[in-house]
Amino acid sequence: MQENDGRRAGEVDPKLLEILVCPLTKATLEWHPERRELVSRPARLAYPVRDGVPIMLPGEARALDPDE
């Protein structure tokens, strides 16, 4: 399934990825498409992306495992 701008449904807009930062640390985020998460290494959190929308709430984020 494709959206109008060429992205597949559920993917994050690359322009949005350029401006998003971790709400806790203000650090840049890493996009992990296989898990559909935005990862903040300094905060040790992974923010979920649901239907292409990043959920940037620390309470919704998953804590990274020590080996991540």
C-alpha positions as CSV (number, residue, x, y, z in Angstrom):
1,M,0.0,0.0,0.0
2,Q,1.4,3.4,-1.0
3,E,0.6,6.8,0.2
4,N,0.4,9.9,-2.1
5,D,4.1,10.9,-1.5
6,G,5.6,7.6,-2.4
7,R,6.0,6.3,1.1
8,R,4.5,3.0,2.2
9,A,1.8,3.1,4.8
10,G,3.3,3.1,8.3
11,E,6.6,4.7,7.3
12,V,7.7,8.0,8.8
13,D,8.1,11.0,6.5
14,P,11.9,11.5,6.1
15,K,11.5,15.3,6.5
16,L,9.9,14.7,9.9
17,L,12.8,12.4,10.9
18,E,15.2,15.3,10.3
19,I,13.5,17.6,12.8
20,L,12.3,15.2,15.5
21,V,14.4,15.0,18.7
22,C,14.0,13.1,22.0
23,P,11.6,15.0,24.2
24,L,13.8,14.2,27.3
25,T,17.3,14.8,26.0
26,K,16.8,16.7,22.8
27,A,19.2,14.3,21.1
28,T,18.7,13.1,17.5
29,L,16.8,9.9,17.0
30,E,17.6,6.8,15.0
31,W,14.9,5.3,12.8
32,H,14.6,1.5,13.1
33,P,12.1,0.5,10.4
34,E,12.2,-3.2,11.3
35,R,10.7,-2.4,14.7
36,R,9.0,0.8,13.7
37,E,10.7,2.7,16.5
38,L,12.6,5.9,16.9
39,V,15.5,5.3,19.3
40,S,17.1,7.8,21.6
41,R,20.5,6.4,22.7
42,P,21.1,9.0,25.4
43,A,17.7,8.4,27.0
44,R,17.9,4.6,26.4
45,L,14.3,4.7,25.0
46,A,12.6,3.6,21.8
47,Y,9.5,5.6,20.8
48,P,6.9,3.6,18.8
49,V,5.6,4.7,15.5
50,R,2.0,3.8,14.9
51,D,0.4,4.2,11.4
52,G,3.3,6.5,10.4
53,V,2.8,8.8,13.5
54,P,5.7,8.9,16.1
55,I,4.4,8.6,19.6
56,M,6.9,10.9,21.4
57,L,5.7,10.3,25.0
58,P,8.2,8.9,27.4
59,G,5.4,6.9,29.1
60,E,4.7,5.1,25.7
61,A,8.4,4.4,25.0
62,R,10.1,1.1,25.5
63,A,13.3,1.0,27.6
64,L,16.2,-0.3,25.6
65,D,17.8,-3.6,26.7
66,P,21.4,-3.4,27.9
67,D,22.7,-5.0,24.7
68,E,20.8,-2.5,22.4
